[in-house]
């Protein structure tokens, strides 16, 4: 299992009239968590795309437990529980600076060969970096 944490500060533009983070912005926090998790592993979306593999989102699920507010410092905890194959699954937990769990979610992304536009196996260069966690 691989676990990564990163922080994000809630910007004013991400909130609604009630002062809560607008619900659609949580998926952007998930993306920040995914991108940083890959970086911490020593790879990136850019590197994969430069090597002919893209990672579109296949499914996304989320559940709101408490609202995040303007200027909150959020911790996005991103977990990969299973070794990637032709897909990779990310679980998310978002906490505020008080340690309160605000949101949980999950995304599944699929490795796609950019030449054929068909699913493919996770790149070996990526698997070499993540295998130690499984």
ABEGO torsion letter per residue (X at the ends): XBBBBBBBBBBAAABBAAGBBBAAAAAAAAAAAAAAAAAAAGBBAAAAAAAGBBBBBABBBBBBABBBBBGBBBBBBBBBABBBBABBBBBBBBBBAAGBBABBBBBBBBBBBAAAGBBBBBBAAAAAAAAAAX
